[in-house]
Amino acid sequence: MTKINELNLIIEKDQLLLKELIIQLSNKYGSEFKKYVLTENKNKIRPYIIILINEISVDLLNNLNTILKNNDIITFLPSIHGGN
């Protein structure tokens, strides 16, 4: 979506929720980013997007309410399905 492989962000807060980060990224890259990542009601991550925090799926954490900390590594991946 952004054609960026890696981005380092400085967050002005001690803690930030994942959903707040997505809003910041959509402010930087446009509302299309948020539409691509979140469902229309903006309460869930779209099923074709995998978000990892320090290599752990947010599905195993607290989804959009996961608290991000200093030096966390957040990875956004589109899921790819295939077959014969």
PyMOL Python script that loads the backbone (N, CA, C, O; Angstrom):
from pymol import cmd

cmd.read_pdbstr("""\
ATOM      1  N   MET A   1       0.820  -1.188   0.000  1.00  0.00           N
ATOM      2  CA  MET A   1       0.000   0.000   0.000  1.00  0.00           C
ATOM      3  C   MET A   1       0.867   1.256   0.000  1.00  0.00           C
ATOM      4  O   MET A   1       0.590   2.191  -0.751  1.00  0.00           O
ATOM      5  N   THR A   2       1.918   1.294   0.833  1.00  0.00           N
ATOM      6  CA  THR A   2       2.764   2.482   0.892  1.00  0.00           C
ATOM      7  C   THR A   2       4.028   2.328   0.066  1.00  0.00           C
ATOM      8  O   THR A   2       4.724   3.310  -0.191  1.00  0.00           O
ATOM      9  N   LYS A   3       4.331   1.116  -0.350  1.00  0.00           N
ATOM     10  CA  LYS A   3       5.552   0.806  -1.096  1.00  0.00           C
ATOM     11  C   LYS A   3       6.808   1.072  -0.267  1.00  0.00           C
ATOM     12  O   LYS A   3       7.888   1.278  -0.819  1.00  0.00           O
ATOM     13  N   ILE A   4       6.663   1.066   1.056  1.00  0.00           N
ATOM     14  CA  ILE A   4       7.789   1.266   1.964  1.00  0.00           C
ATOM     15  C   ILE A   4       8.056  -0.051   2.669  1.00  0.00           C
ATOM     16  O   ILE A   4       7.141  -0.671   3.212  1.00  0.00           O
ATOM     17  N   ASN A   5       9.311  -0.477   2.659  1.00  0.00           N
ATOM     18  CA  ASN A   5       9.670  -1.737   3.307  1.00  0.00           C
ATOM     19  C   ASN A   5       9.905  -1.583   4.797  1.00  0.00           C
ATOM     20  O   ASN A   5       9.611  -2.489   5.576  1.00  0.00           O
ATOM     21  N   GLU A   6      10.435  -0.434   5.193  1.00  0.00           N
ATOM     22  CA  GLU A   6      10.755  -0.231   6.604  1.00  0.00           C
ATOM     23  C   GLU A   6      10.599   1.235   6.935  1.00  0.00           C
ATOM     24  O   GLU A   6      10.928   2.106   6.130  1.00  0.00           O
ATOM     25  N   LEU A   7      10.091   1.500   8.128  1.00  0.00           N
ATOM     26  CA  LEU A   7       9.869   2.862   8.573  1.00  0.00           C
ATOM     27  C   LEU A   7      10.172   2.931  10.057  1.00  0.00           C
ATOM     28  O   LEU A   7       9.667   2.122  10.835  1.00  0.00           O
ATOM     29  N   ASN A   8      10.987   3.883  10.450  1.00  0.00           N
ATOM     30  CA  ASN A   8      11.260   4.112  11.867  1.00  0.00           C
ATOM     31  C   ASN A   8      10.471   5.332  12.305  1.00  0.00           C
ATOM     32  O   ASN A   8      10.580   6.400  11.704  1.00  0.00           O
ATOM     33  N   LEU A   9       9.676   5.171  13.352  1.00  0.00           N
ATOM     34  CA  LEU A   9       8.864   6.263  13.870  1.00  0.00           C
ATOM     35  C   LEU A   9       9.281   6.595  15.285  1.00  0.00           C
ATOM     36  O   LEU A   9       9.604   5.712  16.079  1.00  0.00           O
ATOM     37  N   ILE A  10       9.269   7.862  15.584  1.00  0.00           N
ATOM     38  CA  ILE A  10       9.466   8.309  16.958  1.00  0.00           C
ATOM     39  C   ILE A  10       8.093   8.699  17.479  1.00  0.00           C
ATOM     40  O   ILE A  10       7.426   9.571  16.921  1.00  0.00           O
ATOM     41  N   ILE A  11       7.685   8.052  18.541  1.00  0.00           N
ATOM     42  CA  ILE A  11       6.382   8.299  19.142  1.00  0.00           C
ATOM     43  C   ILE A  11       6.589   9.180  20.367  1.00  0.00           C
ATOM     44  O   ILE A  11       7.453   8.909  21.201  1.00  0.00           O
ATOM     45  N   GLU A  12       5.803  10.217  20.463  1.00  0.00           N
ATOM     46  CA  GLU A  12       5.963  11.203  21.528  1.00  0.00           C
ATOM     47  C   GLU A  12       5.367  10.762  22.870  1.00  0.00           C
ATOM     48  O   GLU A  12       5.441  11.506  23.849  1.00  0.00           O
ATOM     49  N   LYS A  13       4.789   9.584  22.925  1.00  0.00           N
ATOM     50  CA  LYS A  13       4.152   9.103  24.152  1.00  0.00           C
ATOM     51  C   LYS A  13       4.926   7.909  24.692  1.00  0.00           C
ATOM     52  O   LYS A  13       5.659   7.251  23.954  1.00  0.00           O
ATOM     53  N   ASP A  14       4.761   7.632  25.982  1.00  0.00           N
ATOM     54  CA  ASP A  14       5.391   6.448  26.567  1.00  0.00           C
ATOM     55  C   ASP A  14       4.773   5.176  26.016  1.00  0.00           C
ATOM     56  O   ASP A  14       5.464   4.184  25.783  1.00  0.00           O
ATOM     57  N   GLN A  15       3.457   5.214  25.810  1.00  0.00           N
ATOM     58  CA  GLN A  15       2.748   4.057  25.276  1.00  0.00           C
ATOM     59  C   GLN A  15       1.773   4.528  24.211  1.00  0.00           C
ATOM     60  O   GLN A  15       1.289   5.660  24.236  1.00  0.00           O
ATOM     61  N   LEU A  16       1.502   3.638  23.284  1.00  0.00           N
ATOM     62  CA  LEU A  16       0.594   3.947  22.187  1.00  0.00           C
ATOM     63  C   LEU A  16      -0.180   2.683  21.860  1.00  0.00           C
ATOM     64  O   LEU A  16       0.401   1.599  21.812  1.00  0.00           O
ATOM     65  N   LEU A  17      -1.473   2.804  21.635  1.00  0.00           N
ATOM     66  CA  LEU A  17      -2.259   1.652  21.204  1.00  0.00           C
ATOM     67  C   LEU A  17      -2.027   1.412  19.717  1.00  0.00           C
ATOM     68  O   LEU A  17      -1.755   2.348  18.964  1.00  0.00           O
ATOM     69  N   LEU A  18      -2.136   0.168  19.303  1.00  0.00           N
ATOM     70  CA  LEU A  18      -1.976  -0.165  17.891  1.00  0.00           C
ATOM     71  C   LEU A  18      -2.937   0.640  17.033  1.00  0.00           C
ATOM     72  O   LEU A  18      -2.547   1.128  15.972  1.00  0.00           O
ATOM     73  N   LYS A  19      -4.188   0.791  17.466  1.00  0.00           N
ATOM     74  CA  LYS A  19      -5.149   1.549  16.659  1.00  0.00           C
ATOM     75  C   LYS A  19      -4.731   3.011  16.534  1.00  0.00           C
ATOM     76  O   LYS A  19      -5.020   3.637  15.514  1.00  0.00           O
ATOM     77  N   GLU A  20      -4.062   3.575  17.537  1.00  0.00           N
ATOM     78  CA  GLU A  20      -3.557   4.944  17.442  1.00  0.00           C
ATOM     79  C   GLU A  20      -2.422   5.029  16.427  1.00  0.00           C
ATOM     80  O   GLU A  20      -2.311   6.011  15.693  1.00  0.00           O
ATOM     81  N   LEU A  21      -1.587   4.005  16.387  1.00  0.00           N
ATOM     82  CA  LEU A  21      -0.518   3.964  15.390  1.00  0.00           C
ATOM     83  C   LEU A  21      -1.102   3.917  13.983  1.00  0.00           C
ATOM     84  O   LEU A  21      -0.621   4.613  13.089  1.00  0.00           O
ATOM     85  N   ILE A  22      -2.129   3.108  13.782  1.00  0.00           N
ATOM     86  CA  ILE A  22      -2.751   3.007  12.461  1.00  0.00           C
ATOM     87  C   ILE A  22      -3.329   4.361  12.049  1.00  0.00           C
ATOM     88  O   ILE A  22      -3.243   4.734  10.879  1.00  0.00           O
ATOM     89  N   ILE A  23      -3.908   5.091  12.981  1.00  0.00           N
ATOM     90  CA  ILE A  23      -4.424   6.431  12.680  1.00  0.00           C
ATOM     91  C   ILE A  23      -3.278   7.361  12.303  1.00  0.00           C
ATOM     92  O   ILE A  23      -3.401   8.132  11.351  1.00  0.00           O
ATOM     93  N   GLN A  24      -2.165   7.301  13.033  1.00  0.00           N
ATOM     94  CA  GLN A  24      -1.005   8.134  12.697  1.00  0.00           C
ATOM     95  C   GLN A  24      -0.472   7.799  11.310  1.00  0.00           C
ATOM     96  O   GLN A  24      -0.121   8.693  10.539  1.00  0.00           O
ATOM     97  N   LEU A  25      -0.414   6.507  10.996  1.00  0.00           N
ATOM     98  CA  LEU A  25       0.070   6.105   9.674  1.00  0.00           C
ATOM     99  C   LEU A  25      -0.895   6.530   8.575  1.00  0.00           C
ATOM    100  O   LEU A  25      -0.464   6.892   7.481  1.00  0.00           O
ATOM    101  N   SER A  26      -2.184   6.492   8.851  1.00  0.00           N
ATOM    102  CA  SER A  26      -3.143   6.932   7.836  1.00  0.00           C
ATOM    103  C   SER A  26      -3.079   8.448   7.659  1.00  0.00           C
ATOM    104  O   SER A  26      -3.333   8.946   6.562  1.00  0.00           O
ATOM    105  N   ASN A  27      -2.748   9.185   8.707  1.00  0.00           N
ATOM    106  CA  ASN A  27      -2.537  10.627   8.564  1.00  0.00           C
ATOM    107  C   ASN A  27      -1.321  10.905   7.691  1.00  0.00           C
ATOM    108  O   ASN A  27      -1.301  11.870   6.927  1.00  0.00           O
ATOM    109  N   LYS A  28      -0.317  10.060   7.808  1.00  0.00           N
ATOM    110  CA  LYS A  28       0.917  10.230   7.030  1.00  0.00           C
ATOM    111  C   LYS A  28       0.757   9.753   5.583  1.00  0.00           C
ATOM    112  O   LYS A  28       1.247  10.399   4.657  1.00  0.00           O
ATOM    113  N   TYR A  29       0.066   8.615   5.390  1.00  0.00           N
ATOM    114  CA  TYR A  29      -0.008   7.992   4.063  1.00  0.00           C
ATOM    115  C   TYR A  29      -1.379   8.092   3.407  1.00  0.00           C
ATOM    116  O   TYR A  29      -1.566   7.609   2.290  1.00  0.00           O
ATOM    117  N   GLY A  30      -2.331   8.707   4.079  1.00  0.00           N
ATOM    118  CA  GLY A  30      -3.654   8.889   3.499  1.00  0.00           C
ATOM    119  C   GLY A  30      -4.662   7.889   4.038  1.00  0.00           C
ATOM    120  O   GLY A  30      -4.304   6.839   4.571  1.00  0.00           O
ATOM    121  N   SER A  31      -5.922   8.241   3.886  1.00  0.00           N
ATOM    122  CA  SER A  31      -7.000   7.419   4.438  1.00  0.00           C
ATOM    123  C   SER A  31      -7.078   6.045   3.784  1.00  0.00           C
ATOM    124  O   SER A  31      -7.655   5.122   4.359  1.00  0.00           O
ATOM    125  N   GLU A  32      -6.508   5.893   2.593  1.00  0.00           N
ATOM    126  CA  GLU A  32      -6.512   4.585   1.928  1.00  0.00           C
ATOM    127  C   GLU A  32      -5.780   3.542   2.764  1.00  0.00           C
ATOM    128  O   GLU A  32      -6.145   2.366   2.750  1.00  0.00           O
ATOM    129  N   PHE A  33      -4.755   3.963   3.487  1.00  0.00           N
ATOM    130  CA  PHE A  33      -4.025   3.032   4.352  1.00  0.00           C
ATOM    131  C   PHE A  33      -4.971   2.451   5.398  1.00  0.00           C
ATOM    132  O   PHE A  33      -5.017   1.237   5.596  1.00  0.00           O
ATOM    133  N   LYS A  34      -5.727   3.324   6.067  1.00  0.00           N
ATOM    134  CA  LYS A  34      -6.657   2.872   7.104  1.00  0.00           C
ATOM    135  C   LYS A  34      -7.745   1.982   6.503  1.00  0.00           C
ATOM    136  O   LYS A  34      -8.116   0.969   7.096  1.00  0.00           O
ATOM    137  N   LYS A  35      -8.254   2.356   5.330  1.00  0.00           N
ATOM    138  CA  LYS A  35      -9.286   1.546   4.667  1.00  0.00           C
ATOM    139  C   LYS A  35      -8.750   0.172   4.287  1.00  0.00           C
ATOM    140  O   LYS A  35      -9.491  -0.812   4.305  1.00  0.00           O
ATOM    141  N   TYR A  36      -7.474   0.100   3.944  1.00  0.00           N
ATOM    142  CA  TYR A  36      -6.857  -1.169   3.561  1.00  0.00           C
ATOM    143  C   TYR A  36      -6.657  -2.079   4.774  1.00  0.00           C
ATOM    144  O   TYR A  36      -6.786  -3.299   4.666  1.00  0.00           O
ATOM    145  N   VAL A  37      -6.342  -1.486   5.927  1.00  0.00           N
ATOM    146  CA  VAL A  37      -5.993  -2.260   7.122  1.00  0.00           C
ATOM    147  C   VAL A  37      -7.205  -2.574   8.003  1.00  0.00           C
ATOM    148  O   VAL A  37      -7.296  -3.667   8.562  1.00  0.00           O
ATOM    149  N   LEU A  38      -8.130  -1.628   8.128  1.00  0.00           N
ATOM    150  CA  LEU A  38      -9.253  -1.786   9.060  1.00  0.00           C
ATOM    151  C   LEU A  38     -10.574  -2.004   8.330  1.00  0.00           C
ATOM    152  O   LEU A  38     -10.750  -1.559   7.196  1.00  0.00           O
ATOM    153  N   THR A  39     -11.503  -2.698   8.997  1.00  0.00           N
ATOM    154  CA  THR A  39     -12.847  -2.870   8.451  1.00  0.00           C
ATOM    155  C   THR A  39     -13.546  -1.510   8.409  1.00  0.00           C
ATOM    156  O   THR A  39     -13.066  -0.535   8.987  1.00  0.00           O
ATOM    157  N   GLU A  40     -14.677  -1.459   7.722  1.00  0.00           N
ATOM    158  CA  GLU A  40     -15.379  -0.187   7.538  1.00  0.00           C
ATOM    159  C   GLU A  40     -15.764   0.476   8.852  1.00  0.00           C
ATOM    160  O   GLU A  40     -15.708   1.701   8.961  1.00  0.00           O
ATOM    161  N   ASN A  41     -16.152  -0.304   9.846  1.00  0.00           N
ATOM    162  CA  ASN A  41     -16.497   0.302  11.139  1.00  0.00           C
ATOM    163  C   ASN A  41     -15.254   0.583  11.985  1.00  0.00           C
ATOM    164  O   ASN A  41     -15.359   1.093  13.100  1.00  0.00           O
ATOM    165  N   LYS A  42     -14.091   0.251  11.454  1.00  0.00           N
ATOM    166  CA  LYS A  42     -12.783   0.531  12.056  1.00  0.00           C
ATOM    167  C   LYS A  42     -12.570  -0.141  13.409  1.00  0.00           C
ATOM    168  O   LYS A  42     -11.725   0.287  14.195  1.00  0.00           O
ATOM    169  N   ASN A  43     -13.339  -1.193  13.676  1.00  0.00           N
ATOM    170  CA  ASN A  43     -13.201  -1.906  14.944  1.00  0.00           C
ATOM    171  C   ASN A  43     -12.359  -3.164  14.839  1.00  0.00           C
ATOM    172  O   ASN A  43     -11.980  -3.744  15.857  1.00  0.00           O
ATOM    173  N   LYS A  44     -12.059  -3.594  13.612  1.00  0.00           N
ATOM    174  CA  LYS A  44     -11.311  -4.838  13.430  1.00  0.00           C
ATOM    175  C   LYS A  44     -10.294  -4.696  12.307  1.00  0.00           C
ATOM    176  O   LYS A  44     -10.433  -3.875  11.400  1.00  0.00           O
ATOM    177  N   ILE A  45      -9.271  -5.529  12.407  1.00  0.00           N
ATOM    178  CA  ILE A  45      -8.276  -5.619  11.340  1.00  0.00           C
ATOM    179  C   ILE A  45      -8.868  -6.490  10.242  1.00  0.00           C
ATOM    180  O   ILE A  45      -9.466  -7.528  10.524  1.00  0.00           O
ATOM    181  N   ARG A  46      -8.704  -6.076   9.002  1.00  0.00           N
ATOM    182  CA  ARG A  46      -9.244  -6.856   7.884  1.00  0.00           C
ATOM    183  C   ARG A  46      -8.616  -8.251   7.889  1.00  0.00           C
ATOM    184  O   ARG A  46      -7.454  -8.408   8.264  1.00  0.00           O
ATOM    185  N   PRO A  47      -9.385  -9.263   7.473  1.00  0.00           N
ATOM    186  CA  PRO A  47      -8.895 -10.646   7.550  1.00  0.00           C
ATOM    187  C   PRO A  47      -7.680 -10.935   6.678  1.00  0.00           C
ATOM    188  O   PRO A  47      -6.963 -11.904   6.932  1.00  0.00           O
ATOM    189  N   TYR A  48      -7.432 -10.121   5.661  1.00  0.00           N
ATOM    190  CA  TYR A  48      -6.280 -10.361   4.788  1.00  0.00           C
ATOM    191  C   TYR A  48      -5.028  -9.605   5.237  1.00  0.00           C
ATOM    192  O   TYR A  48      -4.024  -9.602   4.525  1.00  0.00           O
ATOM    193  N   ILE A  49      -5.076  -8.968   6.404  1.00  0.00           N
ATOM    194  CA  ILE A  49      -3.918  -8.258   6.945  1.00  0.00           C
ATOM    195  C   ILE A  49      -3.444  -8.980   8.202  1.00  0.00           C
ATOM    196  O   ILE A  49      -4.232  -9.276   9.101  1.00  0.00           O
ATOM    197  N   ILE A  50      -2.164  -9.254   8.246  1.00  0.00           N
ATOM    198  CA  ILE A  50      -1.541  -9.841   9.435  1.00  0.00           C
ATOM    199  C   ILE A  50      -0.667  -8.758  10.054  1.00  0.00           C
ATOM    200  O   ILE A  50       0.177  -8.172   9.376  1.00  0.00           O
ATOM    201  N   ILE A  51      -0.867  -8.498  11.328  1.00  0.00           N
ATOM    202  CA  ILE A  51      -0.037  -7.520  12.031  1.00  0.00           C
ATOM    203  C   ILE A  51       0.698  -8.252  13.146  1.00  0.00           C
ATOM    204  O   ILE A  51       0.095  -8.925  13.981  1.00  0.00           O
ATOM    205  N   LEU A  52       2.012  -8.099  13.133  1.00  0.00           N
ATOM    206  CA  LEU A  52       2.868  -8.712  14.148  1.00  0.00           C
ATOM    207  C   LEU A  52       3.503  -7.620  14.996  1.00  0.00           C
ATOM    208  O   LEU A  52       3.881  -6.564  14.488  1.00  0.00           O
ATOM    209  N   ILE A  53       3.612  -7.880  16.266  1.00  0.00           N
ATOM    210  CA  ILE A  53       4.368  -7.009  17.162  1.00  0.00           C
ATOM    211  C   ILE A  53       5.455  -7.869  17.769  1.00  0.00           C
ATOM    212  O   ILE A  53       5.183  -8.821  18.500  1.00  0.00           O
ATOM    213  N   ASN A  54       6.689  -7.517  17.455  1.00  0.00           N
ATOM    214  CA  ASN A  54       7.839  -8.316  17.890  1.00  0.00           C
ATOM    215  C   ASN A  54       7.646  -9.785  17.512  1.00  0.00           C
ATOM    216  O   ASN A  54       7.920 -10.688  18.302  1.00  0.00           O
ATOM    217  N   GLU A  55       7.170  -9.997  16.288  1.00  0.00           N
ATOM    218  CA  GLU A  55       6.982 -11.319  15.677  1.00  0.00           C
ATOM    219  C   GLU A  55       5.837 -12.130  16.287  1.00  0.00           C
ATOM    220  O   GLU A  55       5.741 -13.333  16.046  1.00  0.00           O
ATOM    221  N   ILE A  56       4.971 -11.490  17.071  1.00  0.00           N
ATOM    222  CA  ILE A  56       3.800 -12.162  17.646  1.00  0.00           C
ATOM    223  C   ILE A  56       2.551 -11.535  17.040  1.00  0.00           C
ATOM    224  O   ILE A  56       2.408 -10.312  17.021  1.00  0.00           O
ATOM    225  N   SER A  57       1.651 -12.373  16.547  1.00  0.00           N
ATOM    226  CA  SER A  57       0.416 -11.880  15.946  1.00  0.00           C
ATOM    227  C   SER A  57      -0.411 -11.115  16.973  1.00  0.00           C
ATOM    228  O   SER A  57      -0.531 -11.530  18.126  1.00  0.00           O
ATOM    229  N   VAL A  58      -0.980  -9.991  16.537  1.00  0.00           N
ATOM    230  CA  VAL A  58      -1.835  -9.232  17.451  1.00  0.00           C
ATOM    231  C   VAL A  58      -3.084 -10.023  17.822  1.00  0.00           C
ATOM    232  O   VAL A  58      -3.745  -9.704  18.811  1.00  0.00           O
ATOM    233  N   ASP A  59      -3.416 -11.053  17.040  1.00  0.00           N
ATOM    234  CA  ASP A  59      -4.533 -11.936  17.398  1.00  0.00           C
ATOM    235  C   ASP A  59      -4.264 -12.640  18.727  1.00  0.00           C
ATOM    236  O   ASP A  59      -5.200 -12.981  19.450  1.00  0.00           O
ATOM    237  N   LEU A  60      -3.000 -12.855  19.047  1.00  0.00           N
ATOM    238  CA  LEU A  60      -2.626 -13.501  20.302  1.00  0.00           C
ATOM    239  C   LEU A  60      -2.398 -12.487  21.422  1.00  0.00           C
ATOM    240  O   LEU A  60      -2.192 -12.856  22.578  1.00  0.00           O
ATOM    241  N   LEU A  61      -2.438 -11.223  21.063  1.00  0.00           N
ATOM    242  CA  LEU A  61      -2.249 -10.158  22.047  1.00  0.00           C
ATOM    243  C   LEU A  61      -3.611  -9.522  22.317  1.00  0.00           C
ATOM    244  O   LEU A  61      -4.552 -10.213  22.710  1.00  0.00           O
ATOM    245  N   ASN A  62      -3.718  -8.233  22.112  1.00  0.00           N
ATOM    246  CA  ASN A  62      -4.978  -7.539  22.399  1.00  0.00           C
ATOM    247  C   ASN A  62      -5.490  -6.803  21.161  1.00  0.00           C
ATOM    248  O   ASN A  62      -6.113  -5.747  21.273  1.00  0.00           O
ATOM    249  N   ASN A  63      -5.225  -7.365  19.982  1.00  0.00           N
ATOM    250  CA  ASN A  63      -5.661  -6.784  18.712  1.00  0.00           C
ATOM    251  C   ASN A  63      -5.382  -5.284  18.648  1.00  0.00           C
ATOM    252  O   ASN A  63      -4.268  -4.853  18.945  1.00  0.00           O
ATOM    253  N   LEU A  64      -6.368  -4.490  18.268  1.00  0.00           N
ATOM    254  CA  LEU A  64      -6.169  -3.049  18.096  1.00  0.00           C
ATOM    255  C   LEU A  64      -5.875  -2.333  19.406  1.00  0.00           C
ATOM    256  O   LEU A  64      -5.368  -1.212  19.396  1.00  0.00           O
ATOM    257  N   ASN A  65      -6.182  -2.959  20.521  1.00  0.00           N
ATOM    258  CA  ASN A  65      -5.921  -2.348  21.827  1.00  0.00           C
ATOM    259  C   ASN A  65      -4.589  -2.790  22.425  1.00  0.00           C
ATOM    260  O   ASN A  65      -4.321  -2.545  23.601  1.00  0.00           O
ATOM    261  N   THR A  66      -3.767  -3.432  21.624  1.00  0.00           N
ATOM    262  CA  THR A  66      -2.435  -3.820  22.082  1.00  0.00           C
ATOM    263  C   THR A  66      -1.617  -2.560  22.341  1.00  0.00           C
ATOM    264  O   THR A  66      -1.587  -1.647  21.517  1.00  0.00           O
ATOM    265  N   ILE A  67      -0.966  -2.522  23.474  1.00  0.00           N
ATOM    266  CA  ILE A  67      -0.132  -1.376  23.839  1.00  0.00           C
ATOM    267  C   ILE A  67       1.249  -1.560  23.224  1.00  0.00           C
ATOM    268  O   ILE A  67       1.904  -2.584  23.421  1.00  0.00           O
ATOM    269  N   LEU A  68       1.675  -0.557  22.482  1.00  0.00           N
ATOM    270  CA  LEU A  68       3.005  -0.560  21.875  1.00  0.00           C
ATOM    271  C   LEU A  68       3.966   0.164  22.801  1.00  0.00           C
ATOM    272  O   LEU A  68       3.626   1.171  23.422  1.00  0.00           O
ATOM    273  N   LYS A  69       5.165  -0.371  22.876  1.00  0.00           N
ATOM    274  CA  LYS A  69       6.177   0.216  23.740  1.00  0.00           C
ATOM    275  C   LYS A  69       7.399   0.618  22.919  1.00  0.00           C
ATOM    276  O   LYS A  69       7.538   0.248  21.753  1.00  0.00           O
ATOM    277  N   ASN A  70       8.264   1.370  23.548  1.00  0.00           N
ATOM    278  CA  ASN A  70       9.496   1.812  22.914  1.00  0.00           C
ATOM    279  C   ASN A  70      10.262   0.615  22.362  1.00  0.00           C
ATOM    280  O   ASN A  70      10.418  -0.394  23.050  1.00  0.00           O
ATOM    281  N   ASN A  71      10.729   0.720  21.153  1.00  0.00           N
ATOM    282  CA  ASN A  71      11.530  -0.292  20.452  1.00  0.00           C
ATOM    283  C   ASN A  71      10.742  -1.510  19.986  1.00  0.00           C
ATOM    284  O   ASN A  71      11.344  -2.481  19.529  1.00  0.00           O
ATOM    285  N   ASP A  72       9.410  -1.489  20.086  1.00  0.00           N
ATOM    286  CA  ASP A  72       8.620  -2.569  19.492  1.00  0.00           C
ATOM    287  C   ASP A  72       8.789  -2.540  17.977  1.00  0.00           C
ATOM    288  O   ASP A  72       8.940  -1.478  17.373  1.00  0.00           O
ATOM    289  N   ILE A  73       8.761  -3.706  17.388  1.00  0.00           N
ATOM    290  CA  ILE A  73       8.814  -3.824  15.929  1.00  0.00           C
ATOM    291  C   ILE A  73       7.440  -4.283  15.464  1.00  0.00           C
ATOM    292  O   ILE A  73       6.974  -5.366  15.821  1.00  0.00           O
ATOM    293  N   ILE A  74       6.797  -3.435  14.658  1.00  0.00           N
ATOM    294  CA  ILE A  74       5.457  -3.726  14.158  1.00  0.00           C
ATOM    295  C   ILE A  74       5.573  -4.045  12.678  1.00  0.00           C
ATOM    296  O   ILE A  74       6.159  -3.287  11.905  1.00  0.00           O
ATOM    297  N   THR A  75       5.005  -5.182  12.298  1.00  0.00           N
ATOM    298  CA  THR A  75       5.065  -5.644  10.916  1.00  0.00           C
ATOM    299  C   THR A  75       3.647  -5.781  10.378  1.00  0.00           C
ATOM    300  O   THR A  75       2.793  -6.410  11.003  1.00  0.00           O
ATOM    301  N   PHE A  76       3.402  -5.183   9.205  1.00  0.00           N
ATOM    302  CA  PHE A  76       2.126  -5.314   8.502  1.00  0.00           C
ATOM    303  C   PHE A  76       2.363  -6.209   7.296  1.00  0.00           C
ATOM    304  O   PHE A  76       3.218  -5.920   6.459  1.00  0.00           O
ATOM    305  N   LEU A  77       1.608  -7.290   7.210  1.00  0.00           N
ATOM    306  CA  LEU A  77       1.758  -8.228   6.094  1.00  0.00           C
ATOM    307  C   LEU A  77       0.403  -8.503   5.457  1.00  0.00           C
ATOM    308  O   LEU A  77      -0.574  -8.763   6.158  1.00  0.00           O
ATOM    309  N   PRO A  78       0.340  -8.445   4.120  1.00  0.00           N
ATOM    310  CA  PRO A  78      -0.880  -8.935   3.472  1.00  0.00           C
ATOM    311  C   PRO A  78      -0.802 -10.454   3.430  1.00  0.00           C
ATOM    312  O   PRO A  78       0.239 -11.011   3.081  1.00  0.00           O
ATOM    313  N   SER A  79      -1.888 -11.127   3.780  1.00  0.00           N
ATOM    314  CA  SER A  79      -1.849 -12.591   3.703  1.00  0.00           C
ATOM    315  C   SER A  79      -2.005 -12.994   2.247  1.00  0.00           C
ATOM    316  O   SER A  79      -2.742 -12.370   1.484  1.00  0.00           O
ATOM    317  N   ILE A  80      -1.303 -14.036   1.887  1.00  0.00           N
ATOM    318  CA  ILE A  80      -1.325 -14.525   0.512  1.00  0.00           C
ATOM    319  C   ILE A  80      -1.828 -15.953   0.546  1.00  0.00           C
ATOM    320  O   ILE A  80      -1.261 -16.814   1.219  1.00  0.00           O
ATOM    321  N   HIS A  81      -2.884 -16.187  -0.179  1.00  0.00           N
ATOM    322  CA  HIS A  81      -3.452 -17.530  -0.260  1.00  0.00           C
ATOM    323  C   HIS A  81      -3.183 -18.070  -1.652  1.00  0.00           C
ATOM    324  O   HIS A  81      -3.204 -17.332  -2.637  1.00  0.00           O
ATOM    325  N   GLY A  82      -2.941 -19.321  -1.714  1.00  0.00           N
ATOM    326  CA  GLY A  82      -2.679 -19.911  -3.020  1.00  0.00           C
ATOM    327  C   GLY A  82      -3.133 -21.345  -3.062  1.00  0.00           C
ATOM    328  O   GLY A  82      -3.685 -21.876  -2.098  1.00  0.00           O
ATOM    329  N   GLY A  83      -2.898 -21.940  -4.156  1.00  0.00           N
ATOM    330  CA  GLY A  83      -3.280 -23.335  -4.316  1.00  0.00           C
ATOM    331  C   GLY A  83      -3.184 -23.732  -5.772  1.00  0.00           C
ATOM    332  O   GLY A  83      -2.762 -22.953  -6.627  1.00  0.00           O
ATOM    333  N   ASN A  84      -3.577 -24.936  -6.028  1.00  0.00           N
ATOM    334  CA  ASN A  84      -3.517 -25.421  -7.405  1.00  0.00           C
ATOM    335  C   ASN A  84      -4.757 -25.067  -8.157  1.00  0.00           C
ATOM    336  O   ASN A  84      -4.880 -25.398  -9.337  1.00  0.00           O
TER     337      ASN A  84
END
""", "prot")
cmd.dss("prot")
cmd.show_as("cartoon", "prot")
cmd.util.cbc("prot")
cmd.orient("prot")
